[in-house]
Amino acid sequence: MFLDTSILIDLIRKDAAVAGYMKKVVEREPLYSSIIQVGEVADWCYLNDLDPTTALSWLGKMCYFTDLTEDICLEGSRIKQKQRKAGKNKFSLIDGFIASSAASSEQKLLTKDRDFDGLENVIVL
């Protein structure tokens, strides 16, 4: 399972619904996230006066962070344009990179972000 930033942040917050769902997933499969989310999680931590090093260390023990590649960037750009044409005007290039990273890892993307609706292999909580 590939975790979007919204899920990572809810895990840091200890959101009960996400934690309950994740407990079932962790027993069955490894967890992944993109190196991009290191920056997004750190940004959220700074905004909320939390130590990003502690949060990222904790998350790093639970999931593998994948690197960006040229292919992921190209596919992420294509996905962004597809979502924008479908009316998802807030779907960002970073969102495209995250969706592409999940696909390149052959993982389903777990998110709370409705902008990912319509993409294959995406679970929106």
N, C-alpha and C positions, 0 to 999 in steps of 0.2 A: 504494500500500500504506500502511495506517495502522498505526503501530508502538505497541504497548502499552509500558508502563513496564518490564516484564520484559525486553523486547527492547532498549530503550534502555540499560538498565543493563548487559546483556551486551555491548553494543557498547562501552560505556565500559571494561568489564573486558577487552575484546579476546578474548571467547569465540570460539574457532576455528570451531565449528559454526555459530553465529549469523552470524559474519562471512562465512563461505563461502556461506550461504544468501542473505544480504543482497547479496553481490556480484552474484549472478545477478539479483536483483530490481532493483537500482539501475540496471542496464543497460537495463531495460525500462520502468520507470515511476517517477514522482515519489514521494517519501516524505512522509507527513504524521504529525502527532501533535497532541494537544490541549494547549492552554495549561495544563490541569490537570497534565500531566506535567512541566511546568517545576517545579512545587512538589514533586511526588513525586521527581523526580530530585535536586532540591536537598536534600530531606530525606535521601535515601540518601547523597548526597555528605557532608553534615554528619555523619551517623552513621559514615561510613567515613573521616573526616578528609581529605576531598578538597575542592578548591576548586570549588564549584558553578558559578561564573562561567566557569571554563575549560571544564568539561564541557558546559555549556549553550551556550557559544559554538561549540564543536566540533559539537554536535548540530544547532544552528541553521544551520550551513552545509550540513547534509545533508538536513534536512527542514523542511517548513513547519509552523508551529504554528497550529492553528485556534482561534478564539475560541468561547466558550460562547454559546448563544442560548437564549431562552425555550423554543423548540421542542426543542432538544437536551436541556434540563433536564427537560421534561415527558416526552419519550420515554425518557430515561435512567431516570426514576423508574418508568415502566411496565416497562422491561426488568428493573430490579432486582426488582420484585415478581414478575415471571414466573420469574426464576431462583430466587428464594427458594422459591416454590411448587413448583418442580421439585427442591427439596432442596439447592440450592447455598447453604447457610446463611452462607457467608463472602462471598458476592457483595455488594459494597458499592454505595452510591449513586454513588461515584466510578467504579466499574467500569461502572455503567449509563451514566454520562455519556460514558465513553470509547467504549463500544460504539455509543452513539447518535451521537457525533461521527464515528466511522468511517462509519456508515450515511449520515449527512447529507452526507458528502464523497464518497459513492458509491465507497468504498474497502473492500477486505477488511482485516480487523483481524488482525495478526500478533501472537501472544502465546505465552507459555509457561504461562499460568495456566489450569488445567483448569476453573476456575469459569465460563469462557466457553464450555465445551462445550455444544452444543445450540443455539447462536445461529447464525443465517444469516451467511454471508460472514465466518466466523472461521476462521483457520488456527492450530491449536495445535501448536507444535513439541514 
